[in-house]
């Protein structure tokens, strides 16, 4: 059986991370203090240091939480009952929808490259999302929806396009408008890879 001490420890850590996500989203990394995070979580600063070595460690936990929420949402879509093509389009739209979320914009896109360093941020992003992109492309090839393109290269290029799209959306004064434009462009890009059935070739000629 789980001990009360373990349950309390986990609930304390969760409260701190939740507090950090909210405050980092509202005020950014530089504008948020550990005192404020502890106060909002209703724990002592000593309890905070029991779980985290400092502000950056707490930020990285907040980053992991935000990224995990996006990953879980996209993984559910990509493993759903729809066809691979429908899942690919739904996954694209799901990712673009996530890019409109204030916490994802502020923490994962704006703050993380600065706080964590570009290389560590990029590695974390790839661990979270690249595998889903690669799996999606592989599935489309296996069912004959798209031509037999190099999977890794195609996934890398598409992942780069999605990362750039996220920055464009998060940096725009009209994020919803930019998100719609990005969706249109990326859907056209995917359609360009789609294999045309022989019957449609005949119609085109």
HURA-V689630 format. One record per backbone hydrogen bond with DSSP energy under -1.0 kcal/mol. CO is the residue of the C=O (numbers start at 1). NH is the residue of the N-H. E is the energy in kcal/mol with one decimal. If there is no record, write none. Layout:
CO;NH;E / CO;NH;E
This chain:
3;7;-2.1 / 4;8;-2.8 / 5;9;-2.5 / 6;10;-2.5 / 7;11;-2.4 / 8;12;-2.4 / 9;13;-2.2 / 10;14;-2.4 / 11;15;-2.3 / 12;16;-2.1 / 13;17;-2.4 / 14;18;-2.7 / 15;19;-2.3 / 16;20;-2.5 / 17;21;-2.7 / 18;22;-2.0 / 19;23;-2.5 / 20;24;-3.0 / 21;25;-1.8 / 22;26;-1.9 / 23;27;-3.2 / 24;28;-1.5 / 29;32;-1.3 / 33;37;-1.9 / 34;38;-2.7 / 35;39;-2.5 / 36;40;-2.5 / 37;41;-2.0 / 38;43;-2.3 / 44;48;-1.7 / 45;49;-2.3 / 46;50;-1.2 / 47;51;-1.0 / 48;52;-2.6 / 54;58;-1.7 / 55;59;-2.4 / 56;60;-2.7 / 57;61;-1.5 / 58;62;-2.1 / 59;63;-2.9 / 60;64;-2.5 / 61;65;-1.9 / 62;66;-2.3 / 63;67;-2.8 / 64;68;-2.6 / 65;69;-1.9 / 66;70;-1.7 / 67;71;-2.9 / 68;72;-3.0 / 69;73;-1.8 / 70;74;-2.5 / 71;75;-3.1 / 72;76;-1.9 / 73;77;-1.5 / 74;78;-3.0 / 75;79;-1.5 / 77;80;-1.6 / 83;87;-2.8 / 84;88;-2.2 / 85;89;-2.1 / 86;90;-2.5 / 87;91;-2.8 / 88;92;-2.1 / 89;93;-2.4 / 90;94;-2.5 / 91;95;-2.3 / 92;96;-2.3 / 93;97;-2.2 / 94;98;-1.8 / 95;99;-1.6 / 97;100;-1.3 / 98;101;-1.6 / 101;105;-2.6 / 102;106;-2.7 / 103;107;-2.4 / 104;109;-1.3 / 105;110;-2.2 / 106;111;-2.5 / 107;112;-1.9 / 111;115;-2.7 / 112;116;-2.8 / 117;121;-2.4 / 118;122;-2.6 / 119;123;-2.4 / 120;124;-2.3 / 121;125;-2.5 / 122;126;-2.3 / 123;127;-2.3 / 124;128;-1.6 / 125;129;-2.8 / 126;130;-1.1 / 129;133;-1.8 / 130;134;-2.7 / 131;135;-2.5 / 132;136;-2.3 / 133;137;-2.1 / 134;138;-2.5 / 135;139;-2.3 / 136;140;-1.9 / 137;141;-2.1 / 138;142;-2.5 / 139;143;-1.7 / 140;145;-2.2 / 140;146;-1.2 / 141;144;-1.3 / 145;195;-2.9 / 147;149;-2.4 / 150;154;-2.4 / 151;155;-2.9 / 152;156;-2.6 / 153;157;-2.4 / 154;158;-2.6 / 155;159;-2.7 / 156;160;-2.1 / 157;161;-2.0 / 158;162;-2.3 / 159;163;-2.4 / 160;164;-2.3 / 161;165;-2.3 / 162;166;-2.3 / 163;167;-1.7 / 164;168;-2.4 / 165;169;-2.6 / 166;170;-2.5 / 167;171;-1.8 / 174;178;-2.2 / 175;179;-2.6 / 176;180;-2.0 / 177;181;-1.9 / 178;182;-2.9 / 179;183;-2.4 / 180;184;-2.0 / 181;185;-2.2 / 182;186;-2.8 / 183;187;-2.5 / 184;188;-1.8 / 185;189;-2.0 / 186;190;-2.4 / 187;191;-2.7 / 188;192;-1.8 / 190;193;-1.0 / 193;147;-1.8 / 197;201;-1.7 / 198;202;-2.0 / 199;203;-1.6 / 200;204;-2.4 / 201;205;-1.6
